[in-house]
């Protein structure tokens, strides 16, 4: 009878371990909605820094970033986990690189403000997430 109790105990531990593994959260950098939102925000910021005729929509951007944080929270991430992700300089540099690469793919050329304006106006016209963060 003791052997049966041990077997059931081991089975319960194994099942609990599997349930924990199945519900484990991915790294926040692997949550596409959050990552892509941050990249879009970075692209809008970069455009507004390079093109003087396009302005950032600060309140909309803050609201959008708060929406991303709320989404992460709804997925079970704690404020500490979110802060650790947003404070990670290596990840910040990686996302900046992606944002700049995507801008280049859209036609923005470093040192050519007009190219950033062209990309920015196109994003505003498309009403993309990037475009919604600018005016």
Rosetta constraint file for C-alpha pairs under 8 A:
AtomPair CA 1 CA 5 HARMONIC 6.47 0.50
AtomPair CA 2 CA 6 HARMONIC 6.24 0.50
AtomPair CA 3 CA 7 HARMONIC 6.18 0.50
AtomPair CA 4 CA 8 HARMONIC 6.18 0.50
AtomPair CA 5 CA 9 HARMONIC 5.99 0.50
AtomPair CA 6 CA 10 HARMONIC 6.09 0.50
AtomPair CA 7 CA 11 HARMONIC 6.07 0.50
AtomPair CA 8 CA 12 HARMONIC 6.04 0.50
AtomPair CA 9 CA 13 HARMONIC 6.28 0.50
AtomPair CA 10 CA 14 HARMONIC 6.14 0.50
AtomPair CA 11 CA 15 HARMONIC 6.08 0.50
AtomPair CA 12 CA 16 HARMONIC 6.05 0.50
AtomPair CA 13 CA 17 HARMONIC 6.08 0.50
AtomPair CA 14 CA 18 HARMONIC 6.20 0.50
AtomPair CA 15 CA 19 HARMONIC 6.12 0.50
AtomPair CA 16 CA 20 HARMONIC 6.13 0.50
AtomPair CA 17 CA 21 HARMONIC 6.17 0.50
AtomPair CA 18 CA 22 HARMONIC 6.04 0.50
AtomPair CA 19 CA 23 HARMONIC 6.20 0.50
AtomPair CA 20 CA 24 HARMONIC 5.98 0.50
AtomPair CA 25 CA 76 HARMONIC 7.76 0.50
AtomPair CA 26 CA 30 HARMONIC 6.21 0.50
AtomPair CA 26 CA 31 HARMONIC 7.09 0.50
AtomPair CA 27 CA 31 HARMONIC 7.11 0.50
AtomPair CA 28 CA 34 HARMONIC 7.61 0.50
AtomPair CA 28 CA 35 HARMONIC 7.87 0.50
AtomPair CA 28 CA 72 HARMONIC 7.80 0.50
AtomPair CA 28 CA 77 HARMONIC 7.98 0.50
AtomPair CA 28 CA 81 HARMONIC 7.98 0.50
AtomPair CA 28 CA 82 HARMONIC 7.52 0.50
AtomPair CA 28 CA 85 HARMONIC 6.83 0.50
AtomPair CA 29 CA 34 HARMONIC 7.54 0.50
AtomPair CA 29 CA 35 HARMONIC 5.90 0.50
AtomPair CA 29 CA 85 HARMONIC 7.33 0.50
AtomPair CA 29 CA 91 HARMONIC 7.93 0.50
AtomPair CA 30 CA 35 HARMONIC 7.08 0.50
AtomPair CA 31 CA 35 HARMONIC 6.13 0.50
AtomPair CA 32 CA 36 HARMONIC 5.73 0.50
AtomPair CA 33 CA 37 HARMONIC 5.97 0.50
AtomPair CA 33 CA 68 HARMONIC 7.56 0.50
AtomPair CA 34 CA 38 HARMONIC 6.25 0.50
AtomPair CA 34 CA 68 HARMONIC 5.63 0.50
AtomPair CA 34 CA 69 HARMONIC 7.79 0.50
AtomPair CA 34 CA 71 HARMONIC 7.67 0.50
AtomPair CA 34 CA 72 HARMONIC 7.13 0.50
AtomPair CA 35 CA 39 HARMONIC 6.28 0.50
AtomPair CA 36 CA 40 HARMONIC 6.08 0.50
AtomPair CA 37 CA 41 HARMONIC 6.18 0.50
AtomPair CA 37 CA 65 HARMONIC 7.70 0.50
AtomPair CA 37 CA 68 HARMONIC 6.99 0.50
AtomPair CA 38 CA 42 HARMONIC 6.15 0.50
AtomPair CA 38 CA 65 HARMONIC 7.59 0.50
AtomPair CA 38 CA 95 HARMONIC 7.74 0.50
AtomPair CA 39 CA 43 HARMONIC 6.16 0.50
AtomPair CA 39 CA 95 HARMONIC 6.06 0.50
AtomPair CA 39 CA 96 HARMONIC 7.20 0.50
AtomPair CA 39 CA 98 HARMONIC 7.19 0.50
AtomPair CA 39 CA 99 HARMONIC 5.46 0.50
AtomPair CA 40 CA 44 HARMONIC 6.27 0.50
AtomPair CA 40 CA 99 HARMONIC 7.18 0.50
AtomPair CA 40 CA 129 HARMONIC 6.61 0.50
AtomPair CA 40 CA 130 HARMONIC 5.28 0.50
AtomPair CA 41 CA 45 HARMONIC 6.16 0.50
AtomPair CA 41 CA 61 HARMONIC 7.20 0.50
AtomPair CA 41 CA 130 HARMONIC 6.39 0.50
AtomPair CA 41 CA 133 HARMONIC 7.24 0.50
AtomPair CA 42 CA 46 HARMONIC 6.07 0.50
AtomPair CA 42 CA 96 HARMONIC 6.78 0.50
AtomPair CA 42 CA 99 HARMONIC 6.26 0.50
AtomPair CA 43 CA 47 HARMONIC 6.24 0.50
AtomPair CA 43 CA 99 HARMONIC 5.34 0.50
AtomPair CA 43 CA 100 HARMONIC 6.98 0.50
AtomPair CA 43 CA 103 HARMONIC 6.82 0.50
AtomPair CA 43 CA 130 HARMONIC 6.71 0.50
AtomPair CA 44 CA 48 HARMONIC 6.27 0.50
AtomPair CA 44 CA 56 HARMONIC 7.38 0.50
AtomPair CA 44 CA 120 HARMONIC 7.58 0.50
AtomPair CA 44 CA 130 HARMONIC 5.23 0.50
AtomPair CA 44 CA 131 HARMONIC 7.09 0.50
AtomPair CA 44 CA 133 HARMONIC 6.26 0.50
AtomPair CA 44 CA 134 HARMONIC 6.61 0.50
AtomPair CA 45 CA 49 HARMONIC 6.21 0.50
AtomPair CA 45 CA 56 HARMONIC 6.90 0.50
AtomPair CA 46 CA 50 HARMONIC 6.31 0.50
AtomPair CA 46 CA 100 HARMONIC 7.99 0.50
AtomPair CA 47 CA 51 HARMONIC 5.84 0.50
AtomPair CA 47 CA 54 HARMONIC 7.62 0.50
AtomPair CA 47 CA 116 HARMONIC 5.55 0.50
AtomPair CA 47 CA 117 HARMONIC 6.97 0.50
AtomPair CA 47 CA 119 HARMONIC 7.86 0.50
AtomPair CA 47 CA 120 HARMONIC 6.16 0.50
AtomPair CA 48 CA 52 HARMONIC 6.63 0.50
AtomPair CA 48 CA 53 HARMONIC 8.00 0.50
AtomPair CA 48 CA 54 HARMONIC 5.54 0.50
AtomPair CA 48 CA 55 HARMONIC 5.50 0.50
AtomPair CA 48 CA 56 HARMONIC 5.93 0.50
AtomPair CA 48 CA 134 HARMONIC 7.39 0.50
AtomPair CA 50 CA 113 HARMONIC 5.43 0.50
AtomPair CA 50 CA 116 HARMONIC 6.35 0.50
AtomPair CA 50 CA 117 HARMONIC 7.77 0.50
AtomPair CA 51 CA 113 HARMONIC 5.35 0.50
AtomPair CA 51 CA 114 HARMONIC 6.88 0.50
AtomPair CA 51 CA 116 HARMONIC 5.90 0.50
AtomPair CA 51 CA 117 HARMONIC 5.21 0.50
AtomPair CA 53 CA 117 HARMONIC 7.26 0.50
AtomPair CA 54 CA 117 HARMONIC 7.01 0.50
AtomPair CA 54 CA 120 HARMONIC 7.31 0.50
AtomPair CA 54 CA 121 HARMONIC 7.97 0.50
AtomPair CA 54 CA 134 HARMONIC 6.57 0.50
AtomPair CA 54 CA 135 HARMONIC 5.67 0.50
AtomPair CA 55 CA 134 HARMONIC 5.59 0.50
AtomPair CA 55 CA 135 HARMONIC 5.33 0.50
AtomPair CA 56 CA 61 HARMONIC 7.94 0.50
AtomPair CA 56 CA 133 HARMONIC 6.08 0.50
AtomPair CA 56 CA 134 HARMONIC 4.48 0.50
AtomPair CA 56 CA 135 HARMONIC 6.37 0.50
AtomPair CA 57 CA 61 HARMONIC 6.08 0.50
AtomPair CA 57 CA 132 HARMONIC 7.86 0.50
AtomPair CA 57 CA 133 HARMONIC 5.19 0.50
AtomPair CA 57 CA 134 HARMONIC 5.10 0.50
AtomPair CA 57 CA 135 HARMONIC 6.58 0.50
AtomPair CA 58 CA 62 HARMONIC 6.14 0.50
AtomPair CA 58 CA 133 HARMONIC 7.53 0.50
AtomPair CA 59 CA 63 HARMONIC 6.10 0.50
AtomPair CA 60 CA 64 HARMONIC 6.03 0.50
AtomPair CA 60 CA 132 HARMONIC 7.89 0.50
AtomPair CA 60 CA 133 HARMONIC 6.24 0.50
AtomPair CA 61 CA 65 HARMONIC 6.12 0.50
AtomPair CA 61 CA 133 HARMONIC 5.71 0.50
AtomPair CA 62 CA 66 HARMONIC 6.13 0.50
AtomPair CA 63 CA 67 HARMONIC 6.20 0.50
AtomPair CA 64 CA 68 HARMONIC 6.41 0.50
AtomPair CA 65 CA 69 HARMONIC 6.29 0.50
AtomPair CA 66 CA 70 HARMONIC 6.09 0.50
AtomPair CA 67 CA 71 HARMONIC 6.12 0.50
AtomPair CA 68 CA 72 HARMONIC 6.30 0.50
AtomPair CA 69 CA 73 HARMONIC 6.16 0.50
AtomPair CA 69 CA 82 HARMONIC 7.39 0.50
AtomPair CA 70 CA 74 HARMONIC 6.08 0.50
AtomPair CA 71 CA 75 HARMONIC 6.39 0.50
AtomPair CA 72 CA 76 HARMONIC 6.68 0.50
AtomPair CA 72 CA 77 HARMONIC 5.60 0.50
AtomPair CA 72 CA 82 HARMONIC 7.49 0.50
AtomPair CA 73 CA 77 HARMONIC 4.83 0.50
AtomPair CA 73 CA 78 HARMONIC 6.20 0.50
AtomPair CA 73 CA 79 HARMONIC 7.48 0.50
AtomPair CA 77 CA 81 HARMONIC 5.98 0.50
AtomPair CA 77 CA 82 HARMONIC 6.57 0.50
AtomPair CA 78 CA 82 HARMONIC 6.24 0.50
AtomPair CA 79 CA 83 HARMONIC 5.96 0.50
AtomPair CA 80 CA 84 HARMONIC 6.03 0.50
AtomPair CA 81 CA 85 HARMONIC 6.27 0.50
AtomPair CA 82 CA 86 HARMONIC 6.22 0.50
AtomPair CA 83 CA 87 HARMONIC 5.86 0.50
AtomPair CA 84 CA 88 HARMONIC 6.07 0.50
AtomPair CA 85 CA 91 HARMONIC 7.52 0.50
AtomPair CA 86 CA 91 HARMONIC 7.98 0.50
AtomPair CA 86 CA 92 HARMONIC 7.31 0.50
AtomPair CA 87 CA 92 HARMONIC 7.68 0.50
AtomPair CA 88 CA 92 HARMONIC 6.15 0.50
AtomPair CA 89 CA 93 HARMONIC 6.10 0.50
AtomPair CA 90 CA 94 HARMONIC 6.25 0.50
AtomPair CA 91 CA 95 HARMONIC 6.14 0.50
AtomPair CA 92 CA 96 HARMONIC 6.14 0.50
AtomPair CA 93 CA 97 HARMONIC 6.15 0.50
AtomPair CA 94 CA 98 HARMONIC 6.39 0.50
AtomPair CA 95 CA 99 HARMONIC 6.12 0.50
AtomPair CA 96 CA 100 HARMONIC 6.09 0.50
AtomPair CA 97 CA 101 HARMONIC 6.05 0.50
AtomPair CA 98 CA 102 HARMONIC 6.13 0.50
AtomPair CA 99 CA 103 HARMONIC 6.20 0.50
AtomPair CA 100 CA 104 HARMONIC 6.18 0.50
AtomPair CA 101 CA 105 HARMONIC 6.21 0.50
AtomPair CA 102 CA 106 HARMONIC 6.29 0.50
AtomPair CA 103 CA 107 HARMONIC 6.42 0.50
AtomPair CA 103 CA 108 HARMONIC 5.35 0.50
AtomPair CA 103 CA 119 HARMONIC 7.65 0.50
AtomPair CA 104 CA 108 HARMONIC 4.66 0.50
AtomPair CA 104 CA 109 HARMONIC 6.01 0.50
AtomPair CA 106 CA 119 HARMONIC 6.48 0.50
AtomPair CA 107 CA 115 HARMONIC 6.43 0.50
AtomPair CA 107 CA 116 HARMONIC 7.67 0.50
AtomPair CA 107 CA 119 HARMONIC 6.62 0.50
AtomPair CA 108 CA 112 HARMONIC 7.43 0.50
AtomPair CA 108 CA 115 HARMONIC 4.79 0.50
AtomPair CA 108 CA 116 HARMONIC 4.89 0.50
AtomPair CA 108 CA 118 HARMONIC 7.83 0.50
AtomPair CA 108 CA 119 HARMONIC 6.39 0.50
AtomPair CA 109 CA 113 HARMONIC 7.74 0.50
AtomPair CA 109 CA 115 HARMONIC 5.98 0.50
AtomPair CA 109 CA 116 HARMONIC 7.03 0.50
AtomPair CA 112 CA 116 HARMONIC 7.00 0.50
AtomPair CA 113 CA 117 HARMONIC 6.33 0.50
AtomPair CA 114 CA 118 HARMONIC 6.15 0.50
AtomPair CA 115 CA 119 HARMONIC 6.28 0.50
AtomPair CA 116 CA 120 HARMONIC 5.97 0.50
AtomPair CA 117 CA 121 HARMONIC 5.97 0.50
AtomPair CA 118 CA 122 HARMONIC 6.18 0.50
AtomPair CA 119 CA 123 HARMONIC 6.23 0.50
AtomPair CA 120 CA 124 HARMONIC 6.18 0.50
AtomPair CA 120 CA 131 HARMONIC 6.70 0.50
AtomPair CA 120 CA 134 HARMONIC 7.84 0.50
AtomPair CA 121 CA 125 HARMONIC 6.07 0.50
AtomPair CA 121 CA 131 HARMONIC 7.58 0.50
AtomPair CA 122 CA 126 HARMONIC 6.16 0.50
AtomPair CA 122 CA 131 HARMONIC 7.77 0.50
AtomPair CA 123 CA 127 HARMONIC 6.10 0.50
AtomPair CA 123 CA 128 HARMONIC 5.64 0.50
AtomPair CA 123 CA 130 HARMONIC 6.19 0.50
AtomPair CA 123 CA 131 HARMONIC 4.40 0.50
AtomPair CA 124 CA 128 HARMONIC 6.59 0.50
AtomPair CA 124 CA 130 HARMONIC 7.35 0.50
AtomPair CA 124 CA 131 HARMONIC 3.76 0.50
AtomPair CA 124 CA 132 HARMONIC 6.28 0.50
AtomPair CA 124 CA 134 HARMONIC 6.93 0.50
AtomPair CA 124 CA 135 HARMONIC 7.14 0.50
AtomPair CA 125 CA 131 HARMONIC 7.18 0.50
AtomPair CA 126 CA 131 HARMONIC 7.02 0.50
AtomPair CA 127 CA 131 HARMONIC 5.28 0.50
AtomPair CA 127 CA 132 HARMONIC 5.79 0.50
AtomPair CA 128 CA 132 HARMONIC 6.06 0.50
AtomPair CA 129 CA 133 HARMONIC 6.62 0.50
AtomPair CA 130 CA 134 HARMONIC 7.14 0.50
AtomPair CA 131 CA 135 HARMONIC 7.53 0.50
